[in-house]
Each structure stands twice: as structure tokens, then as C-alpha cells.
Amino acid sequence: EEDTMRRIIEVHFPNIQEKLVNDALDIFYKLRNIQGLKKPPSTSELVDWLTLLLADDMAQNELEENLRGEKSIPPLYGALLKNEADVSLLQRFANMMRR
């Protein structure tokens, strides 16, 4: 499935940096694996999120901080999680991880 996602990303963003793709996919799959999500992020939401990340250099830096464990919630996560209950679940999960 990850190979398919990479090909889809390449179609939408032919010149995207490999590091950004790797980082974004890492977070995308971590979010998809959170137990209890009503609507896990879809391919469409991944593409939307990457569009926002590419438009915002600060968000790309925050993405790296998230992967290093300096931030517990990924930047612009609202593009990935559309359901309010899922956002609350992510926030609770992030709070537990900080303790």
C-alpha cells in the first residue's frame, strides 16, 4: 500500500522532496493506525495535507519536530482528520504521550 501511496504522491507532486514524502507518510500511517478513529485519513486527505505542507515552510519544520518527538500533534492535522471526535481522540492520545 505504501508503494501505491508514493506513486499517487509522485503524480500530484512530481518534484516533491523525498524527505517530506517519507516524513508525511510516516505520520499518515501512524494516524491511520490509531485505534478508535471513526474516519482514518484517506488518500485524498493525504494529498490535501501535502498541498498545505508544501505551501507552508514552517509546517514542514513542525513536521520534523513531530517526528523527533518535540511536538505530539502534527502540523495542519485538520486536513487529515475531518471528524471532530477523531480530532479529540488525537488530542487525548497526544496528551497521554507527553506524560
MOLINVEN-V662295 format. One record per backbone hydrogen bond with DSSP energy under -0.5 kcal/mol. CO is the residue of the C=O (numbers start at 1). NH is the residue of the N-H. If there is no record, write none. Layout:
# MOLINVEN-V662295
co:CO nh:NH
co:CO nh:NH
This chain:
# MOLINVEN-V662295
co:1 nh:5
co:2 nh:6
co:3 nh:7
co:4 nh:8
co:5 nh:9
co:6 nh:10
co:7 nh:11
co:8 nh:12
co:9 nh:13
co:13 nh:16
co:17 nh:21
co:18 nh:22
co:19 nh:23
co:20 nh:24
co:21 nh:25
co:22 nh:26
co:23 nh:27
co:24 nh:28
co:25 nh:29
co:26 nh:30
co:27 nh:31
co:28 nh:32
co:29 nh:33
co:31 nh:34
co:34 nh:37
co:42 nh:46
co:43 nh:47
co:44 nh:48
co:45 nh:49
co:46 nh:50
co:47 nh:51
co:48 nh:52
co:49 nh:53
co:50 nh:54
co:51 nh:55
co:52 nh:56
co:53 nh:56
co:56 nh:60
co:57 nh:61
co:58 nh:62
co:59 nh:63
co:60 nh:64
co:61 nh:65
co:62 nh:66
co:63 nh:67
co:64 nh:68
co:65 nh:70
co:65 nh:71
co:66 nh:69
co:74 nh:77
co:76 nh:79
co:77 nh:80
co:77 nh:81
co:80 nh:82
co:83 nh:87
co:84 nh:88
co:85 nh:89
co:86 nh:90
co:87 nh:91
co:88 nh:92
co:89 nh:93
co:90 nh:94
co:91 nh:95
co:92 nh:96
co:93 nh:97
co:94 nh:98
co:95 nh:99
co:96 nh:99
